Amino acid sequence: MKFDPDQLPGAHALTYLRERLRDVPDFPKPGILFKDITPLLADPRALHITLDLLAQRFIGEHIDVVVGIESRGFIFGGALSARLNASFVPVRKPGKLPWKTDRVAYALEYGEAELEMHVQSIKPGSRVLIVDDLLATGGTAKAAAQLTQRQGGIVDGYAFVVELDFLPGRTKLTEGLDPKPIVYSIVHVG
């Protein structure tokens, strides 16, 4: 039997995690249905399941660096980097990092934003996994990938707890790339 890492979450695990997501209407602005992961974080079992599933998918991929996107990507990225024996690099909102930074602007599903990364935080040729809690339009993760690539890092994959399948995020992260990076999400919302 061939092992398919994209089929890791069983129905029970997925149901358990879905039940720990809270819908918050009209946040951060009217018309947006926000997927709140704080109930998942508050449940130790759910958090362990999430981290186990994220790590299991990337074991054997030889990831050198995990890039965690502020702020919820830090929660999963730091723990995931330890499980994958990789370094951790934070990507933050402007003005939060104390040393020399590189900055990129990008579009959100509900506005615009910027991200920064310390320069020289990724060695050229490093295999990188970008982690965040949610994949929507892909703008934030794509911006983190741009910062990674400017330093010579190779984006091997993206990992998310939740993916909004009705938005084009997955396509945005892989378009024009060969080979295509892995895009792995545990919970899919249609």
Stockholm file with secondary structure:
# STOCKHOLM 1.0

chainA/1-190         MKFDPDQLPGAHALTYLRERLRDVPDFPKPGILFKDITPLLADPRALHITLDLLAQRFIGEHIDVVVGIESRGFIFGGALSARLNASFVPVRKPGKLPWKTDRVAYALEYGEAELEMHVQSIKPGSRVLIVDDLLATGGTAKAAAQLTQRQGGIVDGYAFVVELDFLPGRTKLTEGLDPKPIVYSIVHVG
#=GR chainA/1-190 SS CCCCGGGCSCHHHHHHHHTTCEEEETCSSTTCEEEECHHHHHCHHHHHHHHHHHHHHHTTSCCCEEEEETTHHHHHHHHHHHHTTCEEEEEBCTTCCSSCEEEEEEEETTEEEEEEEETTCSCTTCEEEEEEEEESSSHHHHHHHHHHHHTTCEEEEEEEEEEETTSSHHHHHHTTCSSCCEEEEEEEEC
#=GC SS_cons         CCCCGGGCSCHHHHHHHHTTCEEEETCSSTTCEEEECHHHHHCHHHHHHHHHHHHHHHTTSCCCEEEEETTHHHHHHHHHHHHTTCEEEEEBCTTCCSSCEEEEEEEETTEEEEEEEETTCSCTTCEEEEEEEEESSSHHHHHHHHHHHHTTCEEEEEEEEEEETTSSHHHHHHTTCSSCCEEEEEEEEC
//
